[in-house]
Amino acid sequence: MKKLINNSIILAIILLLSAPSNTIFAENIQEKVTTTKKDSTQNKVVCYEVFGMDCPGCQSALEKQVKKIDGVADAKANFKEKQVIIELKPDTKVSDEEIEKRIKKANFTPGKKIEPSKDEE
């Protein structure tokens, strides 16, 4: 009987700890996407819709592909919001076609270019 109670308690603890950790992980991702620190040169920020991302692994793969573009300082994807926010280096020009090409190379479908919110700039 003691063993059954102990097993039940352990199972309950595991279930309680696993659910909040997923929520915390998702919230941390959102914070990273919406908060970017800028230096005095104020890098340009562009944002695109991206379809086909449905997990953190997808988001990571897209970020890696976009960061390979010359002129990209940083890229933050968010699979929940279905978007990628790209920070460009100062005094560089990156074409929309190049960004869309990289999104496709990561096996996702690029959507329209959207205006970044004030938090993202």
N, CA, C and O atoms as CSV, one atom per row, in Angstrom:
chain,resi,resn,atom,element,x,y,z
A,1,MET,N,N,0.823,-1.191,0.000
A,1,MET,CA,C,0.000,0.000,0.000
A,1,MET,C,C,0.873,1.263,0.000
A,1,MET,O,O,0.580,2.233,-0.698
A,2,LYS,N,N,1.971,1.229,0.813
A,2,LYS,CA,C,2.872,2.363,0.857
A,2,LYS,C,C,3.505,2.620,-0.515
A,2,LYS,O,O,3.660,3.765,-0.940
A,3,LYS,N,N,3.864,1.537,-1.189
A,3,LYS,CA,C,4.492,1.661,-2.498
A,3,LYS,C,C,3.533,2.308,-3.493
A,3,LYS,O,O,3.960,3.132,-4.301
A,4,LEU,N,N,2.272,1.965,-3.455
A,4,LEU,CA,C,1.266,2.540,-4.342
A,4,LEU,C,C,1.103,4.037,-4.066
A,4,LEU,O,O,0.994,4.833,-4.998
A,5,ILE,N,N,1.088,4.408,-2.814
A,5,ILE,CA,C,0.962,5.822,-2.446
A,5,ILE,C,C,2.199,6.602,-2.901
A,5,ILE,O,O,2.075,7.704,-3.435
A,6,ASN,N,N,3.386,6.034,-2.692
A,6,ASN,CA,C,4.624,6.692,-3.112
A,6,ASN,C,C,4.668,6.871,-4.629
A,6,ASN,O,O,5.058,7.930,-5.121
A,7,ASN,N,N,4.272,5.842,-5.360
A,7,ASN,CA,C,4.247,5.934,-6.822
A,7,ASN,C,C,3.249,6.994,-7.283
A,7,ASN,O,O,3.520,7.730,-8.232
A,8,SER,N,N,2.114,7.073,-6.626
A,8,SER,CA,C,1.103,8.065,-6.977
A,8,SER,C,C,1.617,9.475,-6.719
A,8,SER,O,O,1.379,10.384,-7.514
A,9,ILE,N,N,2.313,9.653,-5.619
A,9,ILE,CA,C,2.861,10.970,-5.291
A,9,ILE,C,C,3.923,11.366,-6.309
A,9,ILE,O,O,3.943,12.509,-6.766
A,10,ILE,N,N,4.794,10.450,-6.666
A,10,ILE,CA,C,5.846,10.731,-7.646
A,10,ILE,C,C,5.226,11.088,-8.994
A,10,ILE,O,O,5.669,12.036,-9.643
A,11,LEU,N,N,4.225,10.354,-9.417
A,11,LEU,CA,C,3.552,10.625,-10.681
A,11,LEU,C,C,2.896,11.999,-10.658
A,11,LEU,O,O,2.970,12.737,-11.641
A,12,ALA,N,N,2.258,12.347,-9.552
A,12,ALA,CA,C,1.608,13.651,-9.432
A,12,ALA,C,C,2.638,14.778,-9.505
A,12,ALA,O,O,2.391,15.801,-10.145
A,13,ILE,N,N,3.777,14.600,-8.862
A,13,ILE,CA,C,4.828,15.615,-8.893
A,13,ILE,C,C,5.369,15.799,-10.312
A,13,ILE,O,O,5.583,16.924,-10.765
A,14,ILE,N,N,5.583,14.702,-10.991
A,14,ILE,CA,C,6.089,14.773,-12.367
A,14,ILE,C,C,5.102,15.512,-13.259
A,14,ILE,O,O,5.505,16.362,-14.052
A,15,LEU,N,N,3.829,15.205,-13.142
A,15,LEU,CA,C,2.819,15.873,-13.959
A,15,LEU,C,C,2.736,17.359,-13.639
A,15,LEU,O,O,2.599,18.182,-14.544
A,16,LEU,N,N,2.815,17.703,-12.374
A,16,LEU,CA,C,2.744,19.108,-11.987
A,16,LEU,C,C,3.942,19.903,-12.482
A,16,LEU,O,O,3.799,21.055,-12.892
A,17,LEU,N,N,5.107,19.301,-12.448
A,17,LEU,CA,C,6.313,20.007,-12.873
A,17,LEU,C,C,6.436,20.113,-14.387
A,17,LEU,O,O,7.011,21.083,-14.879
A,18,SER,N,N,5.926,19.166,-15.128
A,18,SER,CA,C,6.094,19.186,-16.577
A,18,SER,C,C,5.192,20.210,-17.251
A,18,SER,O,O,5.633,20.840,-18.213
A,19,ALA,N,N,3.972,20.411,-16.810
A,19,ALA,CA,C,3.061,21.355,-17.462
A,19,ALA,C,C,3.533,22.797,-17.342
A,19,ALA,O,O,3.569,23.490,-18.358
A,20,PRO,N,N,3.897,23.290,-16.163
A,20,PRO,CA,C,4.346,24.685,-16.081
A,20,PRO,C,C,5.656,24.946,-16.819
A,20,PRO,O,O,5.869,26.049,-17.321
A,21,SER,N,N,6.531,23.953,-16.891
A,21,SER,CA,C,7.806,24.185,-17.556
A,21,SER,C,C,7.605,24.455,-19.043
A,21,SER,O,O,8.337,25.262,-19.617
A,22,ASN,N,N,6.633,23.802,-19.685
A,22,ASN,CA,C,6.348,24.064,-21.091
A,22,ASN,C,C,5.842,25.486,-21.269
A,22,ASN,O,O,6.220,26.163,-22.225
A,23,THR,N,N,5.001,25.942,-20.369
A,23,THR,CA,C,4.485,27.301,-20.446
A,23,THR,C,C,5.606,28.302,-20.237
A,23,THR,O,O,5.684,29.299,-20.955
A,24,ILE,N,N,6.467,28.057,-19.276
A,24,ILE,CA,C,7.585,28.959,-19.009
A,24,ILE,C,C,8.504,29.015,-20.222
A,24,ILE,O,O,8.968,30.094,-20.590
A,25,PHE,N,N,8.776,27.873,-20.850
A,25,PHE,CA,C,9.630,27.818,-22.027
A,25,PHE,C,C,9.041,28.660,-23.155
A,25,PHE,O,O,9.755,29.427,-23.801
A,26,ALA,N,N,7.743,28.515,-23.390
A,26,ALA,CA,C,7.086,29.280,-24.451
A,26,ALA,C,C,7.110,30.775,-24.140
A,26,ALA,O,O,7.302,31.585,-25.047
A,27,GLU,N,N,6.919,31.154,-22.883
A,27,GLU,CA,C,6.951,32.562,-22.510
A,27,GLU,C,C,8.346,33.141,-22.698
A,27,GLU,O,O,8.486,34.285,-23.129
A,28,ASN,N,N,9.377,32.369,-22.381
A,28,ASN,CA,C,10.747,32.844,-22.568
A,28,ASN,C,C,11.050,33.091,-24.033
A,28,ASN,O,O,11.736,34.055,-24.374
A,29,ILE,N,N,10.550,32.237,-24.893
A,29,ILE,CA,C,10.755,32.423,-26.329
A,29,ILE,C,C,10.099,33.720,-26.770
A,29,ILE,O,O,10.692,34.497,-27.518
A,30,GLN,N,N,8.875,33.957,-26.309
A,30,GLN,CA,C,8.167,35.173,-26.683
A,30,GLN,C,C,8.929,36.410,-26.204
A,30,GLN,O,O,9.026,37.397,-26.933
A,31,GLU,N,N,9.469,36.361,-24.980
A,31,GLU,CA,C,10.226,37.489,-24.461
A,31,GLU,C,C,11.455,37.756,-25.323
A,31,GLU,O,O,11.780,38.911,-25.596
A,32,LYS,N,N,12.134,36.707,-25.750
A,32,LYS,CA,C,13.319,36.877,-26.571
A,32,LYS,C,C,12.970,37.491,-27.921
A,32,LYS,O,O,13.736,38.288,-28.463
A,33,VAL,N,N,11.820,37.121,-28.456
A,33,VAL,CA,C,11.421,37.639,-29.752
A,33,VAL,C,C,11.021,39.105,-29.660
A,33,VAL,O,O,11.352,39.890,-30.549
A,34,THR,N,N,10.316,39.486,-28.602
A,34,THR,CA,C,9.791,40.842,-28.526
A,34,THR,C,C,10.742,41.842,-27.906
A,34,THR,O,O,10.514,43.046,-28.020
A,35,THR,N,N,11.800,41.388,-27.253
A,35,THR,CA,C,12.731,42.339,-26.657
A,35,THR,C,C,14.091,42.206,-27.322
A,35,THR,O,O,14.761,41.180,-27.203
A,36,THR,N,N,14.484,43.254,-28.018
A,36,THR,CA,C,15.806,43.286,-28.622
A,36,THR,C,C,16.476,44.580,-28.209
A,36,THR,O,O,15.872,45.651,-28.269
A,37,LYS,N,N,17.725,44.476,-27.790
A,37,LYS,CA,C,18.463,45.660,-27.378
A,37,LYS,C,C,19.177,46.236,-28.585
A,37,LYS,O,O,19.717,45.509,-29.419
A,38,LYS,N,N,19.166,47.532,-28.658
A,38,LYS,CA,C,19.779,48.218,-29.786
A,38,LYS,C,C,20.991,49.005,-29.321
A,38,LYS,O,O,21.032,49.508,-28.198
A,39,ASP,N,N,21.970,49.103,-30.195
A,39,ASP,CA,C,23.083,49.981,-29.901
A,39,ASP,C,C,22.782,51.352,-30.507
A,39,ASP,O,O,21.674,51.600,-30.984
A,40,SER,N,N,23.747,52.210,-30.485
A,40,SER,CA,C,23.506,53.577,-30.943
A,40,SER,C,C,23.266,53.684,-32.441
A,40,SER,O,O,22.761,54.709,-32.900
A,41,THR,N,N,23.611,52.655,-33.224
A,41,THR,CA,C,23.438,52.725,-34.669
A,41,THR,C,C,22.027,52.350,-35.113
A,41,THR,O,O,21.676,52.573,-36.271
A,42,GLN,N,N,21.222,51.797,-34.240
A,42,GLN,CA,C,19.836,51.423,-34.539
A,42,GLN,C,C,19.730,50.582,-35.818
A,42,GLN,O,O,19.421,51.103,-36.889
A,43,ASN,N,N,19.983,49.304,-35.692
A,43,ASN,CA,C,19.843,48.389,-36.814
A,43,ASN,C,C,18.399,48.376,-37.302
A,43,ASN,O,O,17.468,48.551,-36.515
A,44,LYS,N,N,18.221,48.170,-38.588
A,44,LYS,CA,C,16.887,48.091,-39.180
A,44,LYS,C,C,16.291,46.717,-38.872
A,44,LYS,O,O,16.990,45.704,-38.903
A,45,VAL,N,N,15.008,46.699,-38.579
A,45,VAL,CA,C,14.313,45.451,-38.262
A,45,VAL,C,C,13.211,45.229,-39.286
A,45,VAL,O,O,12.413,46.126,-39.559
A,46,VAL,N,N,13.174,44.013,-39.855
A,46,VAL,CA,C,12.104,43.637,-40.776
A,46,VAL,C,C,11.447,42.365,-40.256
A,46,VAL,O,O,12.066,41.574,-39.543
A,47,CYS,N,N,10.195,42.185,-40.622
A,47,CYS,CA,C,9.432,41.055,-40.113
A,47,CYS,C,C,8.655,40.408,-41.259
A,47,CYS,O,O,8.075,41.101,-42.095
A,48,TYR,N,N,8.649,39.082,-41.291
A,48,TYR,CA,C,7.943,38.336,-42.331
A,48,TYR,C,C,7.059,37.268,-41.713
A,48,TYR,O,O,7.392,36.687,-40.681
A,49,GLU,N,N,5.932,37.018,-42.356
A,49,GLU,CA,C,5.117,35.864,-41.982
A,49,GLU,C,C,5.813,34.619,-42.520
A,49,GLU,O,O,6.417,34.648,-43.592
A,50,VAL,N,N,5.724,33.530,-41.769
A,50,VAL,CA,C,6.313,32.263,-42.206
A,50,VAL,C,C,5.326,31.152,-41.873
A,50,VAL,O,O,4.879,31.027,-40.733
A,51,PHE,N,N,4.994,30.355,-42.868
A,51,PHE,CA,C,4.046,29.267,-42.665
A,51,PHE,C,C,4.765,27.920,-42.696
A,51,PHE,O,O,5.689,27.711,-43.482
A,52,GLY,N,N,4.328,27.019,-41.831
A,52,GLY,CA,C,4.904,25.682,-41.782
A,52,GLY,C,C,5.698,25.403,-40.523
A,52,GLY,O,O,6.104,24.263,-40.295
A,53,MET,N,N,5.932,26.412,-39.700
A,53,MET,CA,C,6.633,26.188,-38.431
A,53,MET,C,C,5.614,25.716,-37.402
A,53,MET,O,O,4.562,26.331,-37.230
A,54,ASP,N,N,5.934,24.620,-36.723
A,54,ASP,CA,C,4.998,24.162,-35.691
A,54,ASP,C,C,5.688,23.625,-34.444
A,54,ASP,O,O,5.066,22.925,-33.645
A,55,CYS,N,N,6.971,23.947,-34.271
A,55,CYS,CA,C,7.662,23.527,-33.054
A,55,CYS,C,C,8.919,24.368,-32.859
A,55,CYS,O,O,9.343,25.059,-33.785
A,56,PRO,N,N,9.522,24.323,-31.671
A,56,PRO,CA,C,10.756,25.077,-31.443
A,56,PRO,C,C,11.906,24.655,-32.362
A,56,PRO,O,O,12.764,25.474,-32.692
A,57,GLY,N,N,11.930,23.402,-32.773
A,57,GLY,CA,C,12.972,22.941,-33.693
A,57,GLY,C,C,12.862,23.617,-35.051
A,57,GLY,O,O,13.870,23.961,-35.669
A,58,CYS,N,N,11.625,23.804,-35.512
A,58,CYS,CA,C,11.389,24.506,-36.774
A,58,CYS,C,C,11.894,25.939,-36.673
A,58,CYS,O,O,12.550,26.457,-37.577
A,59,GLN,N,N,11.575,26.547,-35.571
A,59,GLN,CA,C,11.954,27.948,-35.357
A,59,GLN,C,C,13.481,28.080,-35.344
A,59,GLN,O,O,14.020,29.034,-35.905
A,60,SER,N,N,14.161,27.159,-34.729
A,60,SER,CA,C,15.623,27.181,-34.677
A,60,SER,C,C,16.229,26.986,-36.066
A,60,SER,O,O,17.191,27.665,-36.426
A,61,ALA,N,N,15.677,26.073,-36.836
A,61,ALA,CA,C,16.178,25.817,-38.190
A,61,ALA,C,C,16.033,27.054,-39.069
A,61,ALA,O,O,16.929,27.372,-39.851
A,62,LEU,N,N,14.914,27.745,-38.943
A,62,LEU,CA,C,14.698,28.952,-39.730
A,62,LEU,C,C,15.673,30.052,-39.317
A,62,LEU,O,O,16.243,30.729,-40.173
A,63,GLU,N,N,15.867,30.233,-38.029
A,63,GLU,CA,C,16.806,31.249,-37.543
A,63,GLU,C,C,18.204,31.000,-38.092
A,63,GLU,O,O,18.874,31.938,-38.523
A,64,LYS,N,N,18.652,29.744,-38.082
A,64,LYS,CA,C,19.985,29.411,-38.579
A,64,LYS,C,C,20.127,29.753,-40.060
A,64,LYS,O,O,21.157,30.285,-40.475
A,65,GLN,N,N,19.104,29.452,-40.857
A,65,GLN,CA,C,19.164,29.745,-42.288
A,65,GLN,C,C,19.211,31.246,-42.545
A,65,GLN,O,O,20.010,31.714,-43.356
A,66,VAL,N,N,18.365,31.992,-41.864
A,66,VAL,CA,C,18.295,33.437,-42.105
A,66,VAL,C,C,19.571,34.133,-41.638
A,66,VAL,O,O,20.009,35.101,-42.260
A,67,LYS,N,N,20.165,33.657,-40.559
A,67,LYS,CA,C,21.399,34.271,-40.049
A,67,LYS,C,C,22.577,34.090,-41.004
A,67,LYS,O,O,23.584,34.785,-40.870
A,68,LYS,N,N,22.472,33.177,-41.958
A,68,LYS,CA,C,23.541,32.959,-42.935
A,68,LYS,C,C,23.597,34.055,-43.994
A,68,LYS,O,O,24.585,34.154,-44.722
A,69,ILE,N,N,22.564,34.872,-44.092
A,69,ILE,CA,C,22.521,35.935,-45.102
A,69,ILE,C,C,23.502,37.034,-44.705
A,69,ILE,O,O,23.511,37.487,-43.561
A,70,ASP,N,N,24.334,37.460,-45.667
A,70,ASP,CA,C,25.231,38.592,-45.416
A,70,ASP,C,C,24.392,39.826,-45.130
A,70,ASP,O,O,23.469,40.144,-45.880
A,71,GLY,N,N,24.711,40.515,-44.056
A,71,GLY,CA,C,23.978,41.719,-43.704
A,71,GLY,C,C,22.957,41.500,-42.604
A,71,GLY,O,O,22.367,42.465,-42.119
A,72,VAL,N,N,22.733,40.257,-42.196
A,72,VAL,CA,C,21.792,39.971,-41.106
A,72,VAL,C,C,22.563,39.905,-39.795
A,72,VAL,O,O,23.494,39.114,-39.647
A,73,ALA,N,N,22.162,40.745,-38.848
A,73,ALA,CA,C,22.808,40.758,-37.531
A,73,ALA,C,C,22.206,39.697,-36.625
A,73,ALA,O,O,22.924,39.053,-35.861
A,74,ASP,N,N,20.881,39.509,-36.704
A,74,ASP,CA,C,20.205,38.538,-35.840
A,74,ASP,C,C,18.861,38.186,-36.454
A,74,ASP,O,O,18.302,38.950,-37.241
A,75,ALA,N,N,18.350,37.016,-36.083
A,75,ALA,CA,C,17.032,36.582,-36.539
A,75,ALA,C,C,16.362,35.831,-35.405
A,75,ALA,O,O,16.971,34.964,-34.779
A,76,LYS,N,N,15.122,36.161,-35.145
A,76,LYS,CA,C,14.333,35.488,-34.111
A,76,LYS,C,C,13.016,35.041,-34.736
A,76,LYS,O,O,12.210,35.858,-35.183
A,77,ALA,N,N,12.818,33.732,-34.755
A,77,ALA,CA,C,11.573,33.178,-35.275
A,77,ALA,C,C,10.657,32.845,-34.109
A,77,ALA,O,O,11.117,32.612,-32.991
A,78,ASN,N,N,9.359,32.825,-34.378
A,78,ASN,CA,C,8.371,32.456,-33.374
A,78,ASN,C,C,7.329,31.583,-34.054
A,78,ASN,O,O,6.538,32.061,-34.866
A,79,PHE,N,N,7.337,30.291,-33.711
A,79,PHE,CA,C,6.416,29.379,-34.377
A,79,PHE,C,C,4.968,29.642,-33.986
A,79,PHE,O,O,4.067,29.365,-34.777
A,80,LYS,N,N,4.720,30.162,-32.801
A,80,LYS,CA,C,3.347,30.459,-32.376
A,80,LYS,C,C,2.770,31.648,-33.135
A,80,LYS,O,O,1.598,31.645,-33.513
A,81,GLU,N,N,3.593,32.655,-33.354
A,81,GLU,CA,C,3.147,33.856,-34.057
A,81,GLU,C,C,3.280,33.698,-35.578
A,81,GLU,O,O,2.789,34.534,-36.337
A,82,LYS,N,N,3.943,32.624,-36.014
A,82,LYS,CA,C,4.167,32.358,-37.438
A,82,LYS,C,C,4.899,33.517,-38.114
A,82,LYS,O,O,4.470,34.020,-39.153
A,83,GLN,N,N,6.017,33.931,-37.500
A,83,GLN,CA,C,6.776,35.032,-38.068
A,83,GLN,C,C,8.255,34.921,-37.729
A,83,GLN,O,O,8.655,34.211,-36.807
A,84,VAL,N,N,9.048,35.644,-38.501
A,84,VAL,CA,C,10.474,35.777,-38.221
A,84,VAL,C,C,10.806,37.265,-38.221
A,84,VAL,O,O,10.401,38.011,-39.113
A,85,ILE,N,N,11.541,37.669,-37.213
A,85,ILE,CA,C,11.962,39.063,-37.074
A,85,ILE,C,C,13.459,39.095,-37.350
A,85,ILE,O,O,14.240,38.396,-36.704
A,86,ILE,N,N,13.843,39.913,-38.317
A,86,ILE,CA,C,15.224,39.938,-38.785
A,86,ILE,C,C,15.819,41.311,-38.508
A,86,ILE,O,O,15.262,42.338,-38.898
A,87,GLU,N,N,16.950,41.309,-37.834
A,87,GLU,CA,C,17.671,42.547,-37.550
A,87,GLU,C,C,18.832,42.642,-38.528
A,87,GLU,O,O,19.705,41.775,-38.565
A,88,LEU,N,N,18.829,43.710,-39.318
A,88,LEU,CA,C,19.865,43.903,-40.323
A,88,LEU,C,C,20.996,44.753,-39.770
A,88,LEU,O,O,20.775,45.633,-38.938
A,89,LYS,N,N,22.211,44.483,-40.238
A,89,LYS,CA,C,23.365,45.271,-39.828
A,89,LYS,C,C,23.233,46.679,-40.410
A,89,LYS,O,O,22.620,46.866,-41.460
A,90,PRO,N,N,23.806,47.658,-39.730
A,90,PRO,CA,C,23.734,49.032,-40.247
A,90,PRO,C,C,24.421,49.151,-41.607
A,90,PRO,O,O,25.421,48.486,-41.875
A,91,ASP,N,N,23.876,49.990,-42.434
A,91,ASP,CA,C,24.458,50.302,-43.750
A,91,ASP,C,C,24.586,49.087,-44.669
A,91,ASP,O,O,25.492,49.027,-45.501
A,92,THR,N,N,23.682,48.125,-44.517
A,92,THR,CA,C,23.670,46.993,-45.445
A,92,THR,C,C,22.278,46.881,-46.046
A,92,THR,O,O,21.283,47.285,-45.444
A,93,LYS,N,N,22.235,46.328,-47.231
A,93,LYS,CA,C,20.945,46.123,-47.890
A,93,LYS,C,C,20.780,44.634,-48.155
A,93,LYS,O,O,21.652,43.989,-48.737
A,94,VAL,N,N,19.655,44.106,-47.719
A,94,VAL,CA,C,19.313,42.712,-47.963
A,94,VAL,C,C,17.983,42.717,-48.704
A,94,VAL,O,O,17.015,43.325,-48.248
A,95,SER,N,N,17.936,42.048,-49.833
A,95,SER,CA,C,16.711,42.064,-50.635
A,95,SER,C,C,15.655,41.127,-50.047
A,95,SER,O,O,15.965,40.140,-49.380
A,96,ASP,N,N,14.415,41.472,-50.319
A,96,ASP,CA,C,13.307,40.617,-49.897
A,96,ASP,C,C,13.425,39.240,-50.539
A,96,ASP,O,O,13.088,38.228,-49.926
A,97,GLU,N,N,13.901,39.214,-51.763
A,97,GLU,CA,C,14.052,37.944,-52.481
A,97,GLU,C,C,15.045,37.019,-51.778
A,97,GLU,O,O,14.822,35.812,-51.689
A,98,GLU,N,N,16.149,37.595,-51.278
A,98,GLU,CA,C,17.151,36.791,-50.577
A,98,GLU,C,C,16.576,36.200,-49.291
A,98,GLU,O,O,16.824,35.038,-48.971
A,99,ILE,N,N,15.816,37.000,-48.564
A,99,ILE,CA,C,15.200,36.519,-47.326
A,99,ILE,C,C,14.186,35.427,-47.638
A,99,ILE,O,O,14.164,34.393,-46.970
A,100,GLU,N,N,13.349,35.646,-48.641
A,100,GLU,CA,C,12.352,34.633,-49.024
A,100,GLU,C,C,13.028,33.355,-49.498
A,100,GLU,O,O,12.540,32.259,-49.223
A,101,LYS,N,N,14.146,33.482,-50.207
A,101,LYS,CA,C,14.910,32.313,-50.677
A,101,LYS,C,C,15.395,31.480,-49.488
A,101,LYS,O,O,15.318,30.252,-49.512
A,102,ARG,N,N,15.893,32.151,-48.454
A,102,ARG,CA,C,16.373,31.442,-47.256
A,102,ARG,C,C,15.235,30.794,-46.489
A,102,ARG,O,O,15.397,29.701,-45.947
A,103,ILE,N,N,14.093,31.449,-46.435
A,103,ILE,CA,C,12.925,30.859,-45.767
A,103,ILE,C,C,12.532,29.578,-46.486
A,103,ILE,O,O,12.240,28.565,-45.850
A,104,LYS,N,N,12.527,29.626,-47.822
A,104,LYS,CA,C,12.195,28.435,-48.605
A,104,LYS,C,C,13.249,27.347,-48.436
A,104,LYS,O,O,12.920,26.162,-48.395
A,105,LYS,N,N,14.527,27.752,-48.338
A,105,LYS,CA,C,15.610,26.778,-48.165
A,105,LYS,C,C,15.457,26.017,-46.841
A,105,LYS,O,O,15.873,24.865,-46.725
A,106,ALA,N,N,14.855,26.680,-45.848
A,106,ALA,CA,C,14.608,26.026,-44.563
A,106,ALA,C,C,13.314,25.193,-44.606
A,106,ALA,O,O,12.869,24.681,-43.579
A,107,ASN,N,N,12.719,25.063,-45.793
A,107,ASN,CA,C,11.500,24.267,-46.030
A,107,ASN,C,C,10.249,24.872,-45.403
A,107,ASN,O,O,9.385,24.148,-44.909
A,108,PHE,N,N,10.154,26.200,-45.425
A,108,PHE,CA,C,8.958,26.889,-44.961
A,108,PHE,C,C,8.440,27.774,-46.079
A,108,PHE,O,O,9.147,28.042,-47.051
A,109,THR,N,N,7.213,28.222,-45.937
A,109,THR,CA,C,6.590,29.066,-46.941
A,109,THR,C,C,6.602,30.515,-46.469
A,109,THR,O,O,6.019,30.834,-45.433
A,110,PRO,N,N,7.261,31.395,-47.218
A,110,PRO,CA,C,7.267,32.799,-46.809
A,110,PRO,C,C,5.919,33.448,-47.079
A,110,PRO,O,O,5.279,33.190,-48.098
A,111,GLY,N,N,5.505,34.287,-46.156
A,111,GLY,CA,C,4.281,35.054,-46.328
A,111,GLY,C,C,4.638,36.484,-46.667
A,111,GLY,O,O,5.701,36.763,-47.221
A,112,LYS,N,N,3.743,37.378,-46.330
A,112,LYS,CA,C,3.987,38.786,-46.655
A,112,LYS,C,C,4.911,39.431,-45.622
A,112,LYS,O,O,5.038,38.964,-44.490
A,113,LYS,N,N,5.540,40.502,-46.043
A,113,LYS,CA,C,6.366,41.305,-45.149
A,113,LYS,C,C,5.412,42.120,-44.284
A,113,LYS,O,O,4.492,42.759,-44.796
A,114,ILE,N,N,5.634,42.096,-42.985
A,114,ILE,CA,C,4.747,42.829,-42.083
A,114,ILE,C,C,5.533,43.870,-41.303
A,114,ILE,O,O,6.746,43.748,-41.136
A,115,GLU,N,N,4.846,44.877,-40.835
A,115,GLU,CA,C,5.488,45.932,-40.061
A,115,GLU,C,C,5.786,45.421,-38.657
A,115,GLU,O,O,4.891,44.912,-37.983
A,116,PRO,N,N,7.035,45.549,-38.207
A,116,PRO,CA,C,7.343,45.129,-36.825
A,116,PRO,C,C,6.679,46.083,-35.830
A,116,PRO,O,O,6.548,47.280,-36.087
A,117,SER,N,N,6.269,45.535,-34.705
A,117,SER,CA,C,5.678,46.383,-33.682
A,117,SER,C,C,6.773,47.221,-33.036
A,117,SER,O,O,7.957,46.971,-33.262
A,118,LYS,N,N,6.394,48.206,-32.239
A,118,LYS,CA,C,7.370,49.087,-31.582
A,118,LYS,C,C,8.293,48.303,-30.662
A,118,LYS,O,O,9.456,48.674,-30.506
A,119,ASP,N,N,7.799,47.216,-30.041
A,119,ASP,CA,C,8.624,46.386,-29.157
A,119,ASP,C,C,9.749,45.722,-29.929
A,119,ASP,O,O,10.822,45.479,-29.376
A,120,GLU,N,N,9.517,45.425,-31.200
A,120,GLU,CA,C,10.473,44.689,-32.013
A,120,GLU,C,C,11.504,45.600,-32.643
A,120,GLU,O,O,12.556,45.125,-33.072
A,121,GLU,N,N,11.237,46.895,-32.712
A,121,GLU,CA,C,12.180,47.814,-33.343
A,121,GLU,C,C,13.276,48.216,-32.397
A,121,GLU,O,O,14.159,48.989,-32.768
